[in-house]
Amino acid sequence: MASAISSVLWTLSLAGAGAIFLWALNRAIRAPWRKLPYPPGPPPKGIISGNKDDVSVPWLWRACAEWANTYGNILYFRVSGKPFVVLNSLKDATELLEKRSNNYSSRPVTPMYNLMGFTNSTTLRTYSPEWRRHRRILQQTFKPESALAYRPTQADKMHDALDALLTSPKDFDDHIKTYAGAIILSVTYGYDVAPKDDRLVFLLEGTRPAFSLGQSPKWLVNTFPFLGYIPSWVPGAGFQKYAAKMRKVIMDQRESPFKYARDNLASGNSRVSVISKFIESCHSENDVTMLKEVAATGYGAGVGTTASTIMNFFIAMISFPEVQKKAQEEIDRVVGNDRLPNYNDMASLPYITAALRETIRWKPLIPLGLAHASKEDDIYQGYFIPKDTTIHDVYWAMTRDSEKYKDPEVFNPDRFFDENGELNSDDVGYAFGFGRRICPGRHLGLASVWLAMATILSTFDIGKNKDSSGKELPLDVTYTDRGLINYPLPFECSITPRSDKVKDLILEARGSEA
């Protein structure tokens, strides 16, 4: 055992020396470019590790915003020899990731993602002809005019969720996840979820932390990629066991719903879905594999983001009850109490739309942004950005721009109205990415959340739990604080029908679908 450890340490030392040599050689080759400075940033803590300790902290997005106060909105640092640039302002992110998208549309290669199998997804693929094929399918499926066709499905699934909230409000977290999963699984695979504890809905829960932390320097293989080839029994290679476990789950996510859709097609019982639309254009096993990966991307991304956004909305309504009251007053005035809101009411419910924008701004789900990668050396504002730099567009900092958003920690939908009382042009679109990497499913996701907000507020009051004496208990919410995703963990609250009438409306809506 001692000899094995000694061998690993010796190998790591050689790798470190090699990394320093390659870094020095790279600097020499780029000597003309090196007359320009890198963007400023926190000083490195170690020769090899660089700023690894700086980026291994909780709430890293907040640290990036704080560094901007010292170094400016464009930050540069190195982690184990790899260059990183952080963009804290919307202006800089737009300039690089949109206007220069030909250079910044790829993703960094992350060894841990490779080991777990995440890089088969459209989201994490590097920019390539294969990625463009993936993207075309997603754009055809989820472009605005296509997304309109899914609204009857969204309404049906929302009515199911209302009935579940009425029957067992304490399980609201599960009901919201089921609602989000029911929509994306129906659209993608023609799959009807079970009313409770559907395996495919909750299959995704196990991989969310893995996705969020996949780029973390805590995984030794991200620093020394050659470690991806060593067996799991070698000391220090515990990441191999974790990756193997995640790989099985990710494979299950890809294969199980696809098999369901394909079996239904073979039996003649299928419904219109992404799979039914595109399976006939598959002329080889490679085409079939690609379709599986594209479908799994929509499935994986759609459930978690939709459900977490609705959960953040619940937290906002509890924390800012005056906003809930104002939103309900708008719904009551426009919709009345004889029916449930629907998509035809969207133009007449601007405060609900503003509350949706504010939910996205108030608690951004991916506060560090999904990393981009530079294909070539670049110069921006007099700074040198090397090829293969990882670029993070920090949404959290953009949502905390105090010049644009006064009192940014306050949940205030009114900030999205102009002086004439009309919705302004700020649709918080930056939260869905930039350039060629903007989220293709955003139209479907936004519509699903809007409908949930409008119908739940029309039928229920959301508040704090109370003790036996009727006194309100403090809202206790914990958020994930490391990695790419910042989402709330399960919490408790009170969800009560606004009247006996709404109970009848929910039952009628469910009955009309039977």
Long-range contacts (C-beta under 8 A, 24 or more apart in sequence): 1-235, 4-234, 4-235, 5-235, 8-230, 8-234, 8-235, 8-236, 11-226, 12-224, 15-224, 15-226, 16-48, 19-48, 19-80, 19-81, 20-47, 20-48, 20-81, 22-81, 23-81, 26-386, 30-377, 30-386, 33-377, 33-379, 33-384, 34-384, 36-379, 36-382, 36-383, 36-384, 37-382, 37-383, 37-384, 38-76, 38-83, 38-383, 38-384, 38-385, 39-71, 39-72, 39-74, 39-75, 39-76, 39-85, 39-383, 39-385, 40-71, 40-72, 40-74, 40-75, 40-76, 41-67, 41-71, 41-75, 41-76, 41-77, 41-86, 42-67, 42-71, 42-75, 42-77, 44-77, 44-78, 48-80, 48-81, 49-79, 49-80, 50-77, 50-78, 50-79, 50-80, 50-81, 51-77, 51-78, 51-79, 51-84, 52-79, 52-80, 52-217, 52-223, 55-79, 55-84, 55-217, 56-216, 56-217, 56-218, 58-481, 58-482, 59-481, 60-368, 60-482, 61-367, 61-368, 61-394, 61-395, 61-396, 61-397, 61-486, 62-396, 64-88, 64-368, 64-392, 64-394, 64-396, 64-397, 65-394, 65-396, 65-397, 65-400, 68-397, 73-397, 74-380, 74-381, 74-383, 76-383, 79-217, 79-223, 80-217, 80-222, 80-223, 82-388, 82-390, 83-385, 83-386, 83-388, 83-389, 83-390, 84-389, 84-390, 84-391, 84-392, 85-385, 85-389, 85-390, 85-391, 85-392, 86-391, 86-392, 86-394, 87-391, 87-392, 87-393, 87-394, 88-394, 88-397, 88-398, 89-397, 89-398, 89-401, 90-398, 90-401, 90-430, 92-380, 93-369, 93-393, 93-398, 93-430, 93-434, 94-430, 94-434, 95-380, 96-378, 96-380, 96-391, 97-372, 97-391, 97-393, 97-434, 97-435, 97-437, 98-434, 98-435, 100-378, 101-434, 101-435, 101-436, 102-375, 103-374, 103-375, 103-376, 103-378, 104-372, 104-373, 104-374, 104-375, 104-391, 104-435, 105-372, 105-435, 105-436, 105-437, 106-372, 106-373, 106-374, 106-375, 107-370, 107-371, 107-372, 107-373, 108-215, 108-371, 108-372, 108-373, 108-388, 108-390, 109-373, 110-214, 110-215, 110-222, 111-219, 111-221, 111-222, 111-225, 111-227, 111-228, 112-214, 112-215, 112-216, 112-219, 112-221, 112-222, 112-239, 112-243, 113-214, 113-215, 114-228, 115-221, 115-228, 115-239, 115-240, 115-243, 115-247, 116-210, 116-214, 116-242, 116-243, 116-246, 116-247, 116-250, 117-246, 117-247, 117-250, 117-251, 118-210, 118-211, 118-214, 118-250, 120-250, 120-254, 120-293, 120-296, 121-293, 121-296, 121-297, 121-300, 122-293, 122-294, 122-297, 123-297, 123-301, 123-370, 124-370, 126-373, 127-375, 127-436, 130-290, 133-290, 134-290, 134-293, 134-294, 134-297, 135-436, 135-440, 137-274, 137-278, 137-291, 137-294, 138-294, 138-297, 138-298, 138-440, 138-441, 139-440, 141-187, 141-274, 141-277, 141-298, 141-440, 142-298, 142-440, 142-441, 142-442, 142-443, 142-444, 143-440, 143-443, 144-443, 147-443, 147-444, 147-447, 150-183, 150-187, 150-444, 150-447, 151-343, 151-447, 153-183, 153-186, 153-187, 154-183, 154-447, 154-448, 154-451, 155-342, 155-343, 155-451, 156-513, 157-182, 157-183, 157-186, 158-451, 158-452, 158-455, 159-340, 159-506, 159-509, 159-510, 159-513, 160-195, 160-510, 161-452, 162-340, 162-455, 162-456, 162-459, 162-506, 162-509, 162-510, 163-506, 163-507, 163-510, 164-195, 164-196, 165-456, 165-460, 165-495, 166-459, 166-497, 166-503, 166-506, 169-460, 169-494, 169-495, 169-496, 170-492, 171-196, 172-314, 172-493, 172-495, 173-311, 173-490, 173-491, 176-307, 176-310, 176-311, 176-452, 177-201, 177-202, 177-303, 177-307, 179-306, 179-307, 179-310, 179-448, 179-452, 180-302, 180-303, 180-304, 180-306, 180-307, 180-310, 180-448, 181-303, 181-307, 183-302, 183-306, 183-444, 183-448, 184-298, 184-299, 184-302, 184-303, 184-306, 184-444, 185-257, 185-299, 186-271, 186-273, 187-273, 187-274, 187-298, 187-444, 188-257, 188-273, 188-274, 188-275, 188-295, 188-298, 188-299, 188-302, 189-257, 189-258, 189-260, 189-261, 189-273, 189-274, 189-275, 189-295, 189-299, 190-261, 190-264, 190-270, 190-271, 190-272, 190-273, 190-275, 190-276, 191-257, 191-260, 191-261, 191-273, 200-256, 200-257, 201-303, 203-249, 203-252, 203-253, 203-256, 204-253, 204-299, 204-300, 204-303, 204-304, 206-246, 206-249, 207-246, 207-249, 207-250, 207-253, 207-300, 208-304, 208-485, 208-487, 209-480, 209-483, 210-242, 210-246, 211-300, 211-484, 211-485, 212-480, 212-482, 212-483, 212-484, 212-485, 213-482, 213-483, 213-484, 214-483, 214-484, 215-371, 215-483, 215-484, 216-482, 216-483, 253-296, 253-299, 253-300, 254-292, 254-293, 254-295, 254-296, 255-292, 257-295, 257-296, 257-299, 258-291, 258-292, 258-295, 258-296, 274-298, 298-441, 301-439, 301-441, 302-441, 302-444, 302-445, 304-485, 304-487, 305-365, 305-445, 306-445, 306-448, 306-449, 308-365, 308-487, 308-488, 309-359, 309-360, 309-365, 309-445, 309-449, 310-449, 310-452, 310-453, 311-487, 311-488, 312-359, 312-362, 312-363, 312-365, 312-487, 312-488, 313-355, 313-356, 313-359, 313-449, 313-452, 313-453, 314-462, 314-493, 315-363, 315-475, 315-477, 315-488, 315-491, 316-355, 316-358, 316-359, 316-362, 316-363, 316-411, 317-457, 317-462, 318-462, 318-463, 318-464, 318-475, 318-493, 319-411, 319-475, 320-410, 320-411, 321-463, 323-355, 323-411, 323-412, 323-413, 324-457, 324-461, 324-462, 326-351, 326-413, 327-351, 327-352, 327-355, 327-413, 327-453, 327-457, 328-457, 328-458, 328-498, 331-454, 331-457, 331-458, 332-458, 335-458, 337-499, 337-501, 337-502, 338-505, 339-505, 340-455, 340-458, 340-459, 340-505, 340-506, 340-509, 341-451, 341-454, 341-455, 341-458, 342-451, 343-447, 343-451, 345-454, 346-450, 349-454, 350-417, 350-422, 350-423, 351-413, 352-450, 352-453, 352-454, 352-457, 353-416, 353-423, 353-450, 354-413, 354-414, 354-415, 354-416, 354-417, 354-423, 355-413, 355-453, 356-446, 356-449, 356-450, 356-453, 357-413, 357-416, 357-426, 357-427, 357-428, 358-411, 358-412, 358-413, 358-415, 358-416, 359-411, 359-449, 359-453, 360-428, 360-431, 361-399, 361-405, 361-408, 361-428, 361-431, 362-399, 362-411, 363-479, 363-486, 363-488, 364-395, 364-396, 364-399, 364-431, 364-486, 365-431, 365-485, 365-486, 365-487, 366-395, 366-431, 366-484, 366-485, 366-486, 367-394, 367-395, 367-396, 367-486, 368-392, 368-394, 368-395, 368-396, 368-484, 369-393, 369-394, 369-395, 369-433, 370-433, 370-437, 370-484, 372-434, 372-437, 393-430, 393-434, 395-430, 395-431, 396-486, 398-430, 399-428, 399-431, 458-498, 458-502, 459-497, 459-498, 459-502, 459-505, 459-506, 460-495, 460-496, 460-497, 460-498, 460-502, 461-494, 461-495, 461-496, 461-497, 461-498, 462-493, 462-494, 462-495, 463-493, 463-494, 463-496, 464-493, 464-494, 465-492, 465-493, 465-494, 466-494
